[in-house]
Amino acid sequence: MSVLRVMGTETEYGISVPGQPGANAMVTSSQIVNAYQAATAARARRARWDFEEENPLRDARGFDLARESADSTQLTDEDLGLANVILTNGARLYVDHAHPEYSTPECTNPLSTVIWDKAGERIMAEAAERAATIPGAAPIQLYKNNTDNKGASYGTHENYLMRRATPFADIVRHLTPFFVSRQVICGAGRVGIGADGRGVGFQISQRADFFEVEVGLETTLKRPIINTRDEPHADPEKYRRLHVIIGDANMSEVATYLKVGTTALVLSMIEDKFLDADLSLDAAVADLRAVSHDPSLRRLVTLRNGKKMTAIQLQREYLELARKYTEDKFGSDVDSMTADVLDRWESVLNRLSEDPMQLSRELDWVAKLELLEGFRVRDGLAWDHPRLQLIDLQYSDVRQARGLYNRLAAKGRMVQLATEEQIRRAIDEPPEDTRAYFRGRCLRQYAESVAAASWDSVIFDIPGRESLQRVPTLEPLRGTKAHVGNLLRRCRTAADLVSALTGQPE
């Protein structure tokens, strides 16, 4: 294995209605999703989401949490009647309690993940613009961030398909110190310290202050560094889906690319039992916050073996292991994207060690800090000045003309890995190398016949058939263009497709 594996992101967007602080977030989030669905009927289908195979209370440690013991936010398998759209690019756009959320389709590499994640930003921007055209509607603003700085946090999650045979204890042991330290690369930056942001200063991560335990099933209360939800959305005998809830919402393409690319490499090493070194931390939750609170990157964390090192040094340990792993496994035949992730990882760590501000064109927290320091110097602002929190927020504004990140990118001041053409295409088109291709193409070609869909199924309503026809998609690397492209071209109707797949005549 390498950086190439089935992966994706899911992002809850911050939402506000200027001048209406009491606006109902569920209502405004629904307006966003419904506006996009209504205005893009050719691109999105009001097929319902199929919750049948979902089980959010199954724990990777070997038990199911009782429903009566679960917090309501954990019951993601309940259809609450909230806005929910399945897109022709294979993604899902829906309301997750108080936020509009975009889940990318399944991707197979870090660059594809960047492209379809960026497509989500464009979709959200268009949705907000469409919602504003509704007569009597107030403008709604969306932000790709993680906190309202009033005590609430909302997630940017990552998903990685792994071998079921990998012991979960190994995942916890090796990933915890990696997650604590990787924020120096993929932190989004935040004005304010503490969950409510009242502490004065700037920190690396938007999410760090909201984590309370090392391991657990929850995602909104008692947030864990390692989430134990065991909901594979694939063949459960073969796969587990590692649900990562600790990442920040990145605008930077380099940060997203390295976030998922380096994590994929570490997962490959865990699966192949390559990691012998014990890098376990003595106090992971406290270290997570302490590292975030120190933009100078000098903070030392203590390993259980007594050794002390900075987050950069800890990341370098993983990098050196990853280099040895790829050399041992692939030699000179390592794929180009894995080689690129390794080289960028090393380059970023080297420059962070020398002077973090060298990375103001590549990493969100550094770019944001440079902007904020510019305003602080020019206008003599202390870190507790409210204007700085507004600048922090505006960095993540999804509007092309207003968001500070987007304005930096338009001026060539941020390194971009994807072309605008790739991103615009990904708004409508699914990846061609995963089952998302089958899902997205079915929604485009047979929109009126798709009754429901999910990550692991497409359900058709075929006239003349007594029951709905479920087509399972339990293998994420089947249903690709290479696998079903010719079949979809041949089948004029959904009835033709179902007959071809089942071998049953219409």
C-alpha positions in Angstrom: 0.0 0.0 0.0 1.0 3.7 -0.3 -1.0 6.9 -0.3 -3.4 5.3 -2.7 -6.5 4.0 -0.9 -10.2 4.7 -0.8 -10.7 8.0 1.2 -12.9 11.1 1.5 -13.8 14.1 3.6 -17.1 15.4 5.1 -17.3 19.0 6.2 -20.0 20.8 8.3 -20.0 24.4 7.2 -20.4 27.3 9.6 -23.5 29.2 8.8 -24.8 32.7 9.8 -27.5 35.2 8.8 -26.1 38.7 9.2 -28.3 40.8 11.4 -30.3 37.8 12.6 -28.3 36.2 15.4 -31.4 34.2 16.5 -32.0 32.6 13.2 -32.8 28.9 13.3 -29.7 27.1 12.1 -31.6 24.0 11.0 -34.0 26.1 9.0 -31.3 28.1 7.3 -29.2 25.0 6.6 -32.2 23.4 5.0 -32.7 26.6 2.8 -29.1 26.2 1.6 -29.5 22.5 0.6 -33.0 23.0 -0.9 -31.9 26.0 -2.9 -29.1 24.1 -4.5 -31.4 21.1 -5.3 -34.1 23.3 -6.8 -31.7 25.4 -8.9 -29.7 22.5 -10.2 -32.4 19.9 -11.0 -30.2 18.6 -13.9 -27.4 17.9 -11.5 -29.1 16.8 -8.3 -31.9 14.4 -7.6 -34.3 14.3 -4.7 -33.7 10.6 -4.1 -33.9 9.8 -0.4 -30.9 8.7 1.5 -30.9 4.9 2.2 -30.3 4.5 6.0 -31.0 0.8 6.1 -27.4 -0.4 6.3 -26.2 2.3 8.7 -25.2 1.5 12.3 -23.5 4.5 13.9 -23.6 2.9 17.4 -21.4 -0.1 16.5 -18.0 0.4 18.3 -14.7 -0.9 16.9 -13.8 -2.2 20.3 -16.4 -5.0 19.9 -19.8 -3.8 21.2 -22.9 -1.8 20.2 -23.9 1.3 22.3 -27.5 1.0 23.4 -29.7 3.6 21.6 -31.1 4.8 24.9 -27.6 5.6 26.1 -26.6 7.5 22.9 -26.7 11.2 22.5 -29.2 12.3 19.8 -26.3 13.6 17.6 -25.0 10.1 17.3 -28.2 8.7 15.7 -27.2 9.5 12.2 -29.2 6.5 10.9 -32.5 8.2 11.6 -34.3 10.0 8.8 -35.4 13.3 10.4 -36.9 14.7 7.3 -34.1 17.2 6.9 -32.9 18.4 3.5 -30.8 15.7 1.9 -29.5 15.7 -1.7 -27.4 13.1 -3.5 -25.4 14.8 -6.2 -24.4 13.6 -9.7 -20.7 13.8 -8.7 -21.4 11.0 -6.2 -21.3 13.3 -3.2 -23.9 14.0 -0.5 -25.2 17.4 0.4 -27.4 17.5 3.5 -28.3 19.0 6.8 -26.5 17.6 9.8 -28.4 19.1 12.7 -27.4 22.8 12.7 -25.1 22.8 9.7 -25.1 22.2 5.9 -22.7 19.3 5.3 -20.9 18.2 2.2 -19.4 14.6 2.0 -17.1 14.0 -1.0 -17.6 11.0 -3.1 -15.1 8.1 -2.6 -11.7 9.0 -3.9 -8.6 6.9 -4.3 -5.7 9.4 -3.7 -4.9 12.7 -2.0 -5.2 14.8 -5.1 -8.6 13.5 -6.0 -9.7 14.2 -2.4 -8.5 17.8 -2.8 -10.4 18.3 -6.0 -13.7 16.9 -4.8 -13.3 18.7 -1.5 -12.8 22.0 -3.3 -15.8 21.2 -5.5 -17.8 21.1 -2.2 -16.7 24.7 -1.4 -18.0 25.8 -4.8 -21.2 24.0 -4.3 -21.8 25.6 -1.0 -21.0 29.1 -2.4 -23.5 28.6 -5.2 -26.1 27.2 -2.8 -25.9 30.3 -0.6 -26.1 32.5 -3.7 -29.2 30.7 -4.9 -30.8 30.8 -1.4 -30.4 34.6 -1.4 -32.6 34.9 -4.6 -35.7 33.4 -2.9 -38.2 36.3 -2.3 -38.1 37.5 1.3 -35.0 35.4 2.2 -32.2 37.0 4.1 -28.6 36.5 2.8 -26.9 33.5 4.4 -23.2 33.3 4.8 -21.2 30.1 4.9 -17.7 29.5 6.3 -15.4 26.5 6.0 -14.3 26.6 9.6 -14.7 24.7 12.8 -16.0 27.0 15.6 -18.2 29.9 16.3 -15.8 31.0 19.1 -18.8 30.9 21.5 -18.2 27.4 22.7 -19.5 25.4 19.7 -17.4 23.3 17.3 -18.4 21.5 14.1 -16.4 18.9 12.4 -14.3 18.2 9.3 -14.0 14.5 9.2 -11.9 12.2 7.1 -12.6 8.6 6.1 -10.1 5.9 5.1 -10.9 2.3 4.1 -8.7 -0.2 6.0 -8.3 -3.9 6.2 -10.7 -5.4 8.8 -7.9 -7.7 10.0 -5.9 -4.8 11.4 -6.2 -4.8 15.2 -7.9 -1.6 16.4 -5.5 -1.4 19.3 -2.6 -1.0 16.8 -4.5 1.9 15.1 -5.0 3.7 18.5 -1.4 3.1 19.6 0.2 4.5 16.4 -2.2 7.1 15.2 -2.7 9.0 18.5 0.8 10.7 18.6 0.6 11.2 14.8 -2.7 13.1 15.1 -1.5 15.1 18.1 1.5 16.3 16.1 0.2 16.6 12.5 -1.7 19.8 13.3 1.5 21.7 12.7 0.9 20.9 9.0 -2.8 20.9 8.7 -4.1 23.2 11.4 -6.4 26.0 10.1 -5.3 28.6 12.7 -7.6 30.3 15.2 -7.8 33.6 17.1 -8.6 32.8 20.7 -7.7 30.1 23.2 -10.2 27.7 24.9 -13.5 26.3 23.7 -15.2 29.7 24.0 -12.2 31.6 22.5 -11.9 34.0 25.4 -8.3 33.2 26.0 -6.0 35.8 24.4 -3.8 34.7 21.5 -3.5 32.8 18.3 -3.3 29.0 18.0 -2.5 26.5 15.3 -5.7 24.4 15.3 -9.4 25.3 15.3 -10.4 21.9 16.8 -7.7 21.1 19.5 -9.5 22.8 22.4 -12.6 20.7 21.9 -11.1 17.2 22.4 -11.5 15.6 25.9 -10.5 11.9 25.7 -8.1 9.7 23.7 -10.6 7.0 22.5 -14.4 7.0 22.2 -17.5 6.6 20.0 -18.9 10.2 20.4 -18.3 13.0 17.9 -19.9 16.0 19.6 -19.5 15.3 23.3 -16.4 14.0 25.0 -14.7 14.2 21.6 -12.0 11.6 21.2 -8.7 11.8 19.3 -9.5 8.3 17.9 -13.1 7.8 17.0 -14.3 4.2 17.3 -17.4 4.2 15.1 -17.4 0.9 13.2 -19.6 1.7 10.2 -17.6 0.5 7.1 -20.1 1.4 4.3 -18.5 -1.6 2.5 -18.2 -5.3 3.0 -17.8 -5.6 6.8 -15.9 -8.8 6.6 -13.1 -7.3 4.6 -13.1 -3.6 5.5 -13.3 -1.1 8.3 -13.8 2.6 7.7 -11.5 4.7 9.9 -13.6 7.7 10.9 -11.2 10.6 11.7 -12.9 13.5 13.5 -9.8 15.5 14.7 -8.9 17.4 11.5 -9.4 21.1 10.8 -11.3 22.5 7.9 -8.6 23.4 5.4 -8.9 26.0 2.6 -5.3 25.3 1.6 -5.0 22.6 -1.0 -1.5 21.7 0.2 -2.7 21.3 3.8 -5.6 19.0 2.7 -3.3 17.0 0.4 -0.7 16.4 3.1 -3.4 15.8 5.8 -4.9 12.8 3.9 -1.7 11.8 2.1 0.5 11.4 5.2 -2.4 9.8 7.2 -2.8 7.2 4.4 0.9 6.4 4.5 0.8 5.9 8.3 -2.3 3.6 7.9 -0.4 1.5 5.4 2.5 1.1 7.8 0.0 0.1 10.5 -1.7 -2.4 8.3 1.7 -4.0 7.3 2.9 -4.1 10.9 5.9 -2.0 10.0 5.8 0.3 13.0 7.8 -1.1 15.9 8.8 2.1 17.6 6.5 3.2 20.5 5.8 6.9 20.1 2.9 6.8 22.6 2.4 10.1 24.5 2.2 10.4 28.3 -0.8 12.9 28.1 -2.2 13.0 24.6 -5.2 15.3 25.1 -3.2 17.9 27.1 -0.4 17.7 24.5 -2.9 18.2 21.7 -3.9 21.5 23.2 -0.4 22.5 24.2 1.0 22.0 20.7 -1.9 24.0 19.2 -1.3 26.9 21.7 2.3 27.3 20.7 2.7 28.8 17.1 6.5 29.0 17.8 6.5 25.2 17.6 8.9 24.8 20.5 6.6 23.0 22.9 7.9 19.7 24.0 5.7 16.6 24.5 6.6 13.7 26.7 6.5 10.2 25.4 5.7 7.3 27.7 9.3 6.2 27.5 10.3 9.5 29.0 11.7 11.0 25.8 10.8 14.6 25.0 10.4 16.1 21.5 8.6 18.8 19.6 5.6 18.1 17.3 7.9 18.7 14.3 10.4 16.1 15.7 7.5 13.7 16.2 6.3 14.2 12.7 9.8 13.7 11.4 9.9 10.3 13.2 6.9 9.2 11.2 8.4 10.7 8.0 11.6 8.7 8.4 9.7 5.5 9.0 7.5 6.2 6.0 10.6 6.7 3.8 12.1 3.4 5.0 8.7 1.7 4.5 8.3 2.8 0.9 11.9 2.0 0.1 11.6 -1.5 1.5 8.3 -2.2 -0.1 8.6 -0.5 -3.5 12.2 0.3 -4.0 12.5 2.6 -7.1 9.0 1.7 -8.2 7.1 3.9 -5.7 4.2 5.6 -7.4 4.6 9.3 -8.2 2.0 10.6 -5.8 3.5 8.7 -2.8 6.9 10.1 -3.7 5.4 13.6 -3.9 3.7 13.4 -0.5 7.0 12.2 1.0 8.9 15.0 -0.5 6.4 17.7 0.4 6.1 16.3 3.9 9.9 16.6 4.3 10.1 20.1 2.8 7.3 21.4 5.0 8.9 20.0 8.2 12.3 21.4 7.3 10.8 24.9 6.7 8.7 24.7 9.9 11.9 24.0 11.8 13.7 27.0 10.2 11.0 29.6 10.1 7.2 28.7 9.9 6.5 31.9 8.0 8.2 30.5 5.0 5.0 28.4 4.5 2.6 31.3 4.3 1.7 30.3 0.7 1.1 26.6 1.6 -0.4 26.1 5.1 -3.6 27.7 6.4 -2.4 28.5 9.9 0.7 30.3 8.7 -1.1 32.2 5.9 -3.7 33.3 8.4 -1.1 34.3 11.0 0.7 36.4 8.4 -2.5 38.2 7.5 -3.3 38.8 11.2 0.1 40.1 12.0 -0.1 42.5 9.1 -3.2 44.0 10.6 -1.8 44.0 14.1 1.3 45.9 13.0 -0.5 48.3 10.7 -3.3 49.2 13.2 -1.7 48.4 16.5 -4.2 45.7 17.4 -3.8 43.5 20.5 -4.8 39.8 20.1 -8.0 40.4 21.9 -9.2 43.0 19.4 -12.6 41.8 17.9 -11.4 42.8 14.4 -9.0 39.9 14.4 -11.7 37.4 15.0 -13.6 38.8 12.1 -10.5 38.5 9.9 -10.1 34.9 11.1 -13.7 34.2 10.1 -13.4 36.0 6.7 -10.4 33.8 5.8 -12.8 30.8 5.5 -15.7 32.6 3.7 -16.6 30.4 0.7 -17.4 33.3 -1.6 -14.7 33.8 -4.2 -14.8 37.6 -4.1 -15.0 37.9 -0.3 -13.2 35.0 1.4 -9.6 36.1 2.3 -8.2 32.7 1.3 -9.9 32.8 -2.0 -8.6 36.4 -2.6 -5.1 35.3 -1.8 -5.4 32.3 -4.1 -6.7 34.5 -6.9 -3.6 36.7 -6.6 -1.3 33.7 -6.8 -0.3 33.9 -3.1 -1.4 30.4 -2.3 0.1 27.2 -3.8 -2.7 25.4 -5.7 -2.5 21.7 -6.7 -5.8 21.5 -8.7 -6.8 23.5 -11.7 -10.1 25.4 -11.7 -11.1 23.3 -14.7 -10.7 20.1 -12.6 -12.7 21.6 -9.7 -15.5 22.9 -11.9 -15.8 19.5 -13.6 -15.9 17.7 -10.2 -19.0 19.8 -9.2 -21.0 17.6 -11.7 -18.8 14.6 -12.4 -17.9 11.7 -10.1 -14.4 10.2 -9.8 -14.1 7.5 -12.4 -12.1 5.0 -10.3 -14.6 4.2 -7.5 -18.2 3.1 -7.0 -19.1 6.8 -6.9 -19.0 6.7 -10.7 -21.9 4.2 -10.7 -23.9 6.2 -8.2 -23.4 9.5 -9.9 -24.1 8.2 -13.4 -27.2 6.5 -12.3 -28.5 9.8 -10.7 -27.7 11.6 -14.0 -29.0 9.0 -16.5 -32.0 7.5 -14.6 -32.9 10.3 -12.2 -36.7 9.6 -12.2 -36.1 5.9 -11.4 -33.6 6.2 -8.5 -35.7 6.0 -5.3 -32.8 6.1 -2.9 -29.1 5.7 -2.6 -26.3 5.5 -0.1 -22.6 4.8 0.0 -23.2 1.1 -0.5 -26.4 0.9 -2.5 -28.5 2.4 -5.3 -32.2 1.6 -5.2 -34.4 1.7 -8.3 -38.2 2.0 -8.6 -38.9 0.1 -11.8 -42.4 0.2 -13.3 -43.9 -3.3 -13.4 -41.7 -4.7 -10.6 -43.5 -5.5 -7.4 -40.7 -4.2 -5.1 -37.9 -1.7 -5.2 -34.7 -3.0 -6.7 -31.6 -2.6 -4.6 -28.2 -2.8 -6.3 -25.6 -3.3 -3.6 -22.2 -1.5 -4.0 -20.2 -3.1 -1.2 -16.9 -3.0 -3.1 -15.7 0.6 -3.3 -13.4 -0.2 -6.2 -16.1 -1.7 -8.3 -18.7 0.3 -10.2 -15.9 2.3 -11.8 -15.9 3.7 -15.3 -13.7 0.8 -16.4 -16.1 -1.6 -14.8 -19.6 -0.3 -15.8 -19.0 2.5 -18.3 -19.9 0.4 -21.3 -22.9 -1.1 -19.5 -24.3 2.3 -18.6 -23.9 3.4 -22.2 -25.8 0.4 -23.5 -28.7 0.6 -21.0 -31.1 3.3 -22.1 -33.4 3.0 -19.1 -33.1 1.9 -15.5 -35.2 -1.1 -16.3 -32.6 -2.1 -18.9 -29.8 -1.7 -16.3 -31.5 -3.7 -13.6 -32.3 -6.5 -16.0 -28.7 -6.6 -17.1 -27.4 -6.6 -13.6 -29.8 -9.2 -12.2 -30.2 -11.4 -15.3 -34.0 -11.1 -14.9 -36.1 -9.9 -17.8 -38.2 -6.8 -17.5 
